[in-house]
Amino acid sequence: MEGKVAVLGDSDFVMPFSAMGVDTFAAGETGEQTVAAAEKIIAGKYTLVVVAENVARSAEEAFASVQSVPMPCVVVVPFTTEPEGFATEALGRVLKTATGISILEGN
């Protein structure tokens, strides 16, 4: 399967991906700017979206509209900040949607 990849996060997070030629969206200073970037990604018809955990909560509402469809696949990953557990929660929701089982329950 072919498709486009987008990366959303602060400038330190997206820089290496940008160097690889991936479409990157640096999150702004405010939650509204992060939501605007997330909405731009959704409109761009990306197949895979990688989101830094430290901006994922701000973008969660924007990505909620695509949680029940196969694409884009939104993956939240931890970054250099202290993990908040949001990435694990997001992965658990994706796995439950895919398998129907709460695989990470109890972790």
C-alpha positions as CSV (number, residue, x, y, z in Angstrom):
1,M,0.0,0.0,0.0
2,E,1.3,3.4,-0.8
3,G,0.4,6.7,0.9
4,K,1.7,9.8,2.4
5,V,3.1,10.2,5.9
6,A,2.7,13.2,8.1
7,V,4.4,14.0,11.4
8,L,3.0,16.4,14.0
9,G,5.0,17.7,16.9
10,D,7.2,20.4,18.2
11,S,10.1,21.6,16.0
12,D,12.6,19.3,17.7
13,F,10.4,16.3,17.1
14,V,9.7,16.9,13.4
15,M,13.2,18.0,12.4
16,P,14.6,14.5,11.7
17,F,11.5,13.5,9.8
18,S,11.8,16.6,7.7
19,A,15.4,15.7,6.8
20,M,14.1,12.4,5.5
21,G,11.6,14.1,3.2
22,V,8.5,13.4,5.3
23,D,5.7,16.0,5.4
24,T,6.1,17.7,8.8
25,F,3.8,20.0,10.7
26,A,5.4,21.8,13.6
27,A,2.9,22.4,16.5
28,G,2.4,26.0,17.4
29,E,2.7,27.7,20.7
30,T,-1.0,27.3,21.4
31,G,-3.4,24.4,21.3
32,E,-5.4,26.2,18.6
33,Q,-2.3,26.2,16.3
34,T,-1.8,22.5,17.0
35,V,-5.5,21.8,16.2
36,A,-5.1,23.8,13.0
37,A,-2.1,21.7,11.9
38,A,-4.0,18.5,12.7
39,E,-7.0,19.6,10.6
40,K,-4.6,20.4,7.7
41,I,-3.2,16.9,8.0
42,I,-6.7,15.4,7.9
43,A,-7.5,17.5,4.8
44,G,-4.3,16.3,3.2
45,K,-5.4,12.7,3.0
46,Y,-2.4,11.2,4.7
47,T,-2.2,7.4,5.2
48,L,0.0,7.5,8.4
49,V,0.2,10.3,10.9
50,V,2.9,10.2,13.6
51,V,2.1,12.5,16.5
52,A,4.4,13.4,19.4
53,E,2.9,12.6,22.8
54,N,3.5,16.1,24.1
55,V,1.1,17.6,21.5
56,A,-1.3,14.7,21.2
57,R,-3.8,15.9,23.8
58,S,-4.2,19.2,22.0
59,A,-4.8,17.5,18.7
60,E,-7.0,14.7,20.1
61,E,-10.3,16.4,19.2
62,A,-9.2,17.1,15.6
63,F,-8.2,13.5,15.1
64,A,-11.4,12.1,16.8
65,S,-13.2,12.3,13.4
66,V,-10.9,9.8,11.9
67,Q,-10.6,7.3,14.8
68,S,-13.2,4.9,13.4
69,V,-11.9,4.8,9.8
70,P,-8.9,2.8,8.6
71,M,-7.0,5.7,7.2
72,P,-5.3,7.8,8.3
73,C,-3.7,5.6,11.0
74,V,-2.8,8.0,13.8
75,V,0.1,6.8,15.9
76,V,1.1,8.7,19.1
77,V,4.7,8.2,20.2
78,P,6.6,9.4,23.2
79,F,9.3,12.0,22.8
80,T,12.0,13.4,25.0
81,T,9.7,14.7,27.6
82,E,8.5,12.6,30.5
83,P,6.0,10.1,29.2
84,E,2.4,11.1,30.1
85,G,0.8,7.7,29.4
86,F,-1.2,9.2,26.5
87,A,0.7,7.3,23.9
88,T,-0.1,4.0,25.6
89,E,-3.7,5.0,26.0
90,A,-3.9,5.9,22.3
91,L,-2.3,2.6,21.3
92,G,-4.7,0.7,23.5
93,R,-7.7,2.4,21.7
94,V,-6.3,1.5,18.3
95,L,-5.6,-2.1,19.2
96,K,-9.1,-2.4,20.7
97,T,-10.6,-1.1,17.5
98,A,-8.5,-3.5,15.4
99,T,-9.0,-6.6,17.5
100,G,-12.1,-5.9,19.7
101,I,-10.0,-6.8,22.8
102,S,-8.5,-4.5,25.4
103,I,-5.0,-5.9,25.0
104,L,-3.3,-3.3,27.2
105,E,-5.9,-3.4,29.9
106,G,-4.3,-3.6,33.3
107,N,-1.0,-2.1,32.2
